[in-house]
């Protein structure tokens, strides 16, 4: 199978720009059935039994509808009938929301359904393709930027109605080319979904490894029973480990600096990812007004504001940070990376949450955290623990980069294939199966 980059194609001018002569431009309502859902009565909802009902939170934009039950009220007692059922190959569009900017812009694809009788709420419109359009191609036509722009024009008073949605115009190639376009883009989407599964599994592995490493140290599961333990005020810990207050292994930095007196990188709460010790983005001091803390390479930061958000990092370069962050320096024979990972253990987070004060802006404090009793391995073991967790983080980061590359590829191919800037019509019929 070879791609002929020099093939000659005849094009025509359409409402959507230049398109091949054998493509049509049709209204969505001509090639699909559009149906508003139904919102159950309050006493009709069930948590874990009955008929599954799909809500807005059951999918992300441009992604498949999830079968995972997200919270309560995911089922209903009543059979709402064929009119409000969804089937494989349907697309769902957000039709009502508090913000009109997102109405019509959250679009999902039903790849599979939990059961034969699965319904959807009134805040969604079901798009069910007819025989002359491939289901996944129909979904692709909805997420095109030209379609999204048209949908915005059809939102009236914060609502999108089926009759208005049906007015938008979409490109319609012959069925054989629709299949090929759908195959190419679904292959990229499936690769992205598999990468997401790897990321999720690796994050779960990291949680499990953190619990193991901070309990028994850098030993294999098979060797756990061989680790000699001793009884301490915080329970059993390996014999070679010490038990210290957090304030004994780090010192607090409170070096105040005026951000207008220099050109620094700035770290705020908004720059820190939950559960990640690596800082991936920063701001600049020129956009900051009030006094901040000075930070140095190898410092450890911890968000005292809303500690349940699990934000703590290891600093790699000099700069300044928000005063809503505590700045720690590891003491002698304490490895900074070990402390950064320690901040993300359930033990540390639960203690920080327990010591919060304030209602609207709950905070923990250095005074409280300094009293937290922790198990401290020898320096060599601290380094091994940090090294193992760092390797897992690198795996997660590599997979997230792969996911981003696949997302970019999908967007590029979506635009170019759906506007016929790249053609697959001449390829062998390998996509028809």
C-alpha positions as CSV (number, residue, x, y, z in Angstrom):
1,X,0.0,0.0,0.0
2,X,1.6,3.3,-1.1
3,X,0.4,6.8,-0.8
4,X,0.5,8.8,-4.0
5,X,1.3,12.4,-3.1
6,X,0.9,13.6,-6.7
7,X,-2.6,12.3,-7.3
8,X,-4.8,14.7,-9.2
9,X,-8.2,15.5,-7.6
10,X,-11.0,17.7,-8.8
11,X,-12.5,20.1,-6.2
12,X,-15.5,22.3,-5.9
13,X,-16.3,25.4,-3.9
14,X,-18.8,24.7,-1.0
15,X,-20.2,26.3,2.1
16,X,-17.3,24.6,4.0
17,X,-14.6,25.6,1.5
18,X,-13.0,23.6,-1.3
19,X,-14.0,19.9,-1.2
20,X,-13.6,17.0,-3.6
21,X,-16.3,16.8,-6.3
22,X,-17.6,13.5,-5.0
23,X,-18.1,14.9,-1.5
24,X,-21.4,16.4,-0.4
25,X,-22.3,19.1,2.2
26,X,-25.4,18.1,4.1
27,X,-27.2,19.3,7.2
28,X,-26.7,17.1,10.3
29,X,-30.5,16.6,10.5
30,X,-30.6,15.0,7.1
31,X,-28.2,12.2,8.0
32,X,-29.0,11.6,11.7
33,X,-31.8,11.5,14.2
34,X,-31.6,14.0,17.0
35,X,-33.2,13.4,20.3
36,X,-33.3,15.2,23.7
37,X,-32.9,13.0,26.8
38,X,-35.0,12.9,29.9
39,X,-34.1,13.8,33.5
40,X,-35.6,11.4,36.0
41,X,-37.6,12.6,39.0
42,X,-35.7,12.8,42.3
43,X,-37.2,9.7,43.7
44,X,-36.7,7.7,40.5
45,X,-32.9,7.6,40.9
46,X,-31.0,4.6,42.3
47,X,-27.3,4.4,43.2
48,X,-26.2,0.9,42.0
49,X,-29.2,-1.0,40.6
50,X,-31.9,-0.6,37.9
51,X,-31.3,0.9,34.5
52,X,-28.1,2.8,33.8
53,X,-28.5,6.5,33.0
54,X,-25.7,8.5,31.3
55,X,-25.1,12.0,32.7
56,X,-22.9,14.8,31.6
57,X,-20.0,13.7,33.9
58,X,-19.8,10.3,32.3
59,X,-17.6,11.5,29.5
60,X,-14.9,14.0,28.6
61,X,-14.9,16.1,25.6
62,X,-14.0,14.3,22.4
63,X,-13.8,11.0,24.2
64,X,-15.8,7.8,24.5
65,X,-18.7,7.6,27.0
66,X,-17.5,5.9,30.2
67,X,-19.1,2.8,31.6
68,X,-17.5,3.5,34.9
69,X,-20.0,4.5,37.6
70,X,-19.1,7.9,38.8
71,X,-20.8,8.6,42.1
72,X,-24.4,8.1,43.1
73,X,-27.6,8.4,41.1
74,X,-26.2,6.5,38.2
75,X,-29.3,4.3,37.8
76,X,-33.0,4.7,37.5
77,X,-36.0,2.5,38.4
78,X,-38.0,3.4,35.3
79,X,-37.7,2.2,31.7
80,X,-37.8,5.4,29.8
81,X,-38.4,3.6,26.5
82,X,-36.8,3.6,23.1
83,X,-36.9,7.3,22.7
84,X,-34.4,7.9,25.4
85,X,-32.2,4.9,24.9
86,X,-28.6,5.1,23.7
87,X,-26.9,2.5,21.5
88,X,-23.4,1.9,20.3
89,X,-22.5,4.3,17.6
90,X,-24.5,7.2,19.0
91,X,-22.9,10.6,19.9
92,X,-24.0,12.8,22.8
93,X,-23.8,16.6,23.0
94,X,-24.2,18.8,26.0
95,X,-27.3,20.8,25.4
96,X,-27.7,22.9,28.6
97,X,-25.3,24.2,31.2
98,X,-24.7,27.1,33.6
99,X,-22.2,28.6,31.1
100,X,-23.4,29.1,27.5
101,X,-19.8,28.9,26.4
102,X,-19.7,25.1,26.9
103,X,-23.2,24.3,25.6
104,X,-22.8,22.2,22.5
105,X,-19.0,21.9,23.0
106,X,-18.8,18.8,25.1
107,X,-19.2,15.9,22.6
108,X,-18.8,12.2,23.3
109,X,-19.0,8.9,21.4
110,X,-20.8,5.8,22.6
111,X,-18.4,3.0,21.8
112,X,-20.1,0.5,24.0
113,X,-23.0,0.6,26.5
114,X,-23.3,-1.0,30.0
115,X,-26.6,-2.8,29.1
116,X,-29.2,-2.9,26.4
117,X,-31.4,-0.4,28.3
118,X,-29.2,2.6,28.9
119,X,-30.7,6.0,29.0
120,X,-29.5,9.6,29.0
121,X,-30.5,12.9,30.8
122,X,-32.2,15.9,29.4
123,X,-29.0,18.0,29.4
124,X,-27.8,15.8,26.5
125,X,-28.8,15.4,22.8
126,X,-28.4,12.0,21.2
127,X,-27.1,12.1,17.6
128,X,-27.9,8.7,15.9
129,X,-26.5,8.4,12.4
130,X,-28.7,7.1,9.5
131,X,-27.5,4.5,6.9
132,X,-25.7,6.9,4.7
133,X,-23.1,7.9,7.3
134,X,-20.7,5.8,9.4
135,X,-21.3,6.3,13.2
136,X,-17.7,7.2,14.1
137,X,-17.5,9.5,11.0
138,X,-20.6,11.2,12.3
139,X,-18.9,11.8,15.6
140,X,-15.8,13.1,13.8
141,X,-17.9,15.6,11.8
142,X,-19.3,17.0,15.1
143,X,-15.9,17.7,16.7
144,X,-14.6,19.5,13.6
145,X,-13.8,23.1,14.4
146,X,-16.2,24.3,11.6
147,X,-19.0,22.3,13.2
148,X,-18.2,23.6,16.7
149,X,-18.4,27.1,15.4
150,X,-21.7,26.5,13.8
151,X,-23.0,24.9,16.9
152,X,-22.1,28.0,18.9
153,X,-24.3,30.0,16.6
154,X,-27.2,27.8,17.3
155,X,-27.1,28.1,21.1
156,X,-30.1,30.2,22.2
157,X,-30.4,31.4,25.8
158,X,-27.9,28.9,27.1
159,X,-29.6,26.0,25.4
160,X,-29.1,23.9,22.3
161,X,-32.2,22.4,20.8
162,X,-32.3,19.4,18.4
163,X,-33.9,21.3,15.6
164,X,-31.2,24.0,15.8
165,X,-28.4,21.4,16.0
166,X,-29.8,19.7,12.9
167,X,-29.2,22.9,10.9
168,X,-25.4,22.7,11.0
169,X,-23.6,21.6,7.8
170,X,-21.1,18.8,7.7
171,X,-18.9,17.3,4.9
172,X,-20.0,13.9,3.6
173,X,-17.6,11.8,1.5
174,X,-18.7,8.5,-0.1
175,X,-19.2,5.7,2.4
176,X,-16.0,4.0,1.3
177,X,-13.9,7.1,2.1
178,X,-15.8,7.7,5.4
179,X,-14.8,4.2,6.5
180,X,-11.1,4.8,5.7
181,X,-11.1,8.2,7.5
182,X,-12.9,6.7,10.5
183,X,-10.4,3.8,10.6
184,X,-7.3,6.0,10.6
185,X,-8.6,8.4,13.3
186,X,-10.1,5.6,15.5
187,X,-6.7,3.9,15.4
188,X,-5.0,7.0,16.7
189,X,-7.8,7.4,19.3
190,X,-7.4,3.8,20.5
191,X,-3.6,4.2,20.8
192,X,-4.3,7.2,23.0
193,X,-6.8,5.3,25.1
194,X,-4.3,2.5,25.6
195,X,-1.7,5.0,26.7
196,X,-4.2,6.5,29.2
197,X,-4.7,3.0,30.6
198,X,-0.9,2.6,31.0
199,X,-0.7,6.0,32.8
200,X,-3.5,5.0,35.1
201,X,-2.0,1.6,35.9
202,X,1.4,3.1,36.5
203,X,-0.1,5.7,38.9
204,X,-1.8,2.9,40.8
205,X,1.6,1.1,40.9
206,X,3.2,4.2,42.3
207,X,0.6,4.4,45.1
208,X,1.2,0.8,46.0
209,X,5.0,1.2,45.9
210,X,4.9,4.3,48.1
211,X,3.0,2.4,50.8
212,X,5.4,-0.5,50.5
213,X,8.6,1.6,50.4
214,X,7.7,3.8,53.3
215,X,6.7,0.8,55.4
216,X,9.5,-1.8,54.7
217,X,12.1,0.1,52.7
218,X,13.6,-0.8,49.2
219,X,13.1,-4.6,49.5
220,X,11.1,-6.9,47.2
221,X,7.7,-8.3,48.2
222,X,9.3,-11.7,48.7
223,X,11.8,-10.2,51.2
224,X,9.3,-8.4,53.4
225,X,9.0,-11.2,55.9
226,X,12.8,-11.1,56.4
227,X,12.9,-7.4,57.3
228,X,13.5,-7.2,61.1
229,X,11.0,-4.8,62.7
230,X,10.9,-2.9,66.0
231,X,8.0,-1.5,68.0
232,X,7.9,2.4,68.1
233,X,5.3,5.1,69.1
234,X,4.1,5.0,65.5
235,X,4.0,1.2,65.2
236,X,6.4,-1.3,63.7
237,X,9.2,0.0,61.6
238,X,12.4,-1.6,60.2
239,X,15.1,-2.0,63.0
240,X,17.6,0.3,61.3
241,X,15.2,3.1,60.9
242,X,14.9,6.1,63.3
243,X,11.7,7.8,64.5
244,X,11.9,11.6,64.2
245,X,9.7,14.6,64.3
246,X,9.4,16.3,60.9
247,X,11.0,19.4,62.4
248,X,14.1,17.4,63.2
249,X,14.9,16.4,59.6
250,X,14.1,19.7,57.8
251,X,14.4,23.4,58.6
252,X,12.0,26.0,57.5
253,X,13.0,28.8,55.2
254,X,11.3,32.2,55.5
255,X,13.5,34.4,53.4
256,X,11.1,37.2,52.3
257,X,11.9,38.9,49.0
258,X,10.4,41.7,47.0
259,X,9.7,40.3,43.5
260,X,10.1,43.7,41.9
261,X,13.8,43.7,42.8
262,X,14.8,41.0,40.3
263,X,13.9,38.7,37.4
264,X,12.9,35.4,39.0
265,X,10.9,32.4,38.2
266,X,7.8,32.3,40.3
267,X,6.1,29.2,41.7
268,X,2.4,29.5,42.8
269,X,-0.1,26.9,43.9
270,X,-1.5,26.9,40.3
271,X,1.8,25.7,38.9
272,X,2.0,22.5,41.0
273,X,0.4,19.3,40.0
274,X,-1.3,17.2,42.6
275,X,0.8,14.2,43.6
276,X,3.8,15.2,41.5
277,X,7.2,16.2,43.0
278,X,8.4,17.7,39.6
279,X,7.6,21.3,38.7
280,X,6.5,21.4,35.0
281,X,5.5,25.0,34.7
282,X,6.3,28.3,36.4
283,X,5.4,32.0,36.2
284,X,7.5,35.1,36.2
285,X,8.2,37.5,39.1
286,X,7.3,40.6,37.0
287,X,3.6,39.5,37.2
288,X,3.7,39.2,41.0
289,X,3.1,42.1,43.4
290,X,3.3,41.1,47.1
291,X,6.3,39.8,49.0
292,X,7.3,36.2,48.4
293,X,9.6,33.5,49.8
294,X,13.0,33.0,48.2
295,X,13.7,29.4,47.1
296,X,16.9,27.6,46.1
297,X,17.8,24.4,44.2
298,X,17.0,21.3,46.3
299,X,14.5,23.0,48.5
300,X,11.2,21.2,49.1
301,X,7.9,23.1,48.9
302,X,4.6,22.1,50.5
303,X,1.2,23.7,50.0
304,X,-0.1,24.6,53.4
305,X,-3.4,25.9,51.8
306,X,-5.9,23.1,51.3
307,X,-3.3,20.3,51.9
308,X,-5.9,17.7,50.7
309,X,-5.0,18.8,47.1
310,X,-1.6,17.0,47.7
311,X,0.7,19.6,46.3
312,X,4.4,19.4,47.1
313,X,7.6,19.6,44.9
314,X,11.3,19.4,44.8
315,X,12.8,22.7,43.6
316,X,15.4,22.5,40.8
317,X,16.3,26.2,40.3
318,X,16.5,29.4,42.2
319,X,13.4,31.7,42.3
320,X,10.5,32.8,44.5
321,X,7.3,31.2,45.6
322,X,3.9,32.0,47.1
323,X,3.7,32.4,50.8
324,X,0.9,29.8,50.7
325,X,3.8,27.3,50.3
326,X,6.1,26.2,53.1
327,X,9.7,26.1,52.1
328,X,11.9,23.3,53.6
329,X,15.6,22.6,53.5
330,X,16.7,19.0,54.2
331,X,19.1,18.7,57.1
332,X,22.3,16.7,57.2
333,X,21.9,13.0,56.3
334,X,18.4,13.6,54.9
335,X,17.8,13.3,51.2
336,X,15.7,16.1,49.7
337,X,14.0,13.8,47.1
338,X,13.0,11.4,49.9
339,X,11.3,14.3,51.8
340,X,9.5,15.4,48.6
341,X,8.0,11.9,48.2
342,X,7.3,11.6,51.9
343,X,5.0,14.7,51.6
344,X,2.8,12.7,49.2
345,X,2.3,9.6,51.5
346,X,-1.2,9.1,52.9
347,X,0.3,9.3,56.4
348,X,1.7,12.8,55.8
349,X,-1.4,14.1,53.9
350,X,-3.9,12.8,56.4
351,X,-2.0,14.5,59.3
352,X,-1.8,17.8,57.3
353,X,-5.6,17.7,56.7
354,X,-6.2,16.9,60.4
355,X,-4.3,20.0,61.5
356,X,-6.0,22.4,59.1
357,X,-7.6,25.6,60.6
358,X,-9.9,28.1,58.9
359,X,-13.1,27.5,57.0
360,X,-13.0,29.3,53.7
361,X,-9.2,29.0,53.3
362,X,-8.2,25.9,55.4
363,X,-4.4,25.7,56.1
364,X,-2.0,23.6,58.0
365,X,1.1,25.2,59.5
366,X,4.8,24.6,60.1
367,X,4.1,24.5,63.8
368,X,1.8,21.6,63.3
369,X,3.8,19.7,60.6
370,X,7.0,20.0,62.6
371,X,5.5,17.8,65.3
372,X,4.6,15.0,62.9
373,X,6.4,11.8,63.9
374,X,7.8,9.9,60.9
375,X,10.0,6.9,60.3
376,X,13.4,7.8,58.8
377,X,15.6,5.2,57.0
378,X,19.4,5.5,56.7
379,X,20.5,7.9,54.0
380,X,21.4,5.1,51.6
381,X,17.9,3.7,51.8
382,X,16.3,7.1,51.5
383,X,18.2,7.5,48.2
384,X,17.1,4.0,47.0
385,X,13.4,4.8,47.8
386,X,13.6,8.1,46.0
387,X,15.3,6.5,43.0
388,X,12.6,3.8,42.7
389,X,9.8,6.3,42.8
390,X,11.6,8.6,40.4
391,X,11.9,5.8,37.9
392,X,8.1,5.3,38.1
393,X,7.6,9.0,37.7
394,X,9.8,9.0,34.6
395,X,7.6,6.2,33.1
396,X,4.5,8.2,33.8
397,X,6.0,11.3,32.3
398,X,7.1,9.4,29.1
399,X,3.6,8.0,28.7
400,X,2.0,11.4,29.2
401,X,4.3,12.8,26.5
402,X,3.2,10.0,24.2
403,X,-0.4,10.8,25.0
404,X,0.2,14.5,24.1
405,X,1.8,13.5,20.8
406,X,-1.1,11.3,19.9
407,X,-3.6,14.0,20.8
408,X,-1.7,16.4,18.5
409,X,-1.6,13.8,15.8
410,X,-5.3,13.2,16.1
411,X,-6.1,17.0,15.8
412,X,-3.9,17.4,12.8
413,X,-5.3,14.3,11.0
414,X,-8.9,15.3,11.9
415,X,-8.5,18.7,10.3
416,X,-6.6,17.4,7.2
417,X,-8.7,14.3,6.5
418,X,-12.1,15.9,7.2
419,X,-11.3,18.9,4.9
420,X,-9.7,16.6,2.2
421,X,-6.3,18.2,2.5
422,X,-5.1,14.6,2.9
423,X,-7.0,12.0,1.0
424,X,-7.3,8.3,1.7
425,X,-9.9,7.4,-1.0
426,X,-7.2,5.9,-3.3
427,X,-5.9,3.5,-0.7
428,X,-6.6,-0.2,-1.0
429,X,-9.8,-1.4,0.8
430,X,-7.9,-2.4,3.9
431,X,-10.2,-0.2,6.0
432,X,-13.5,-1.7,4.8
433,X,-13.5,-4.6,7.2
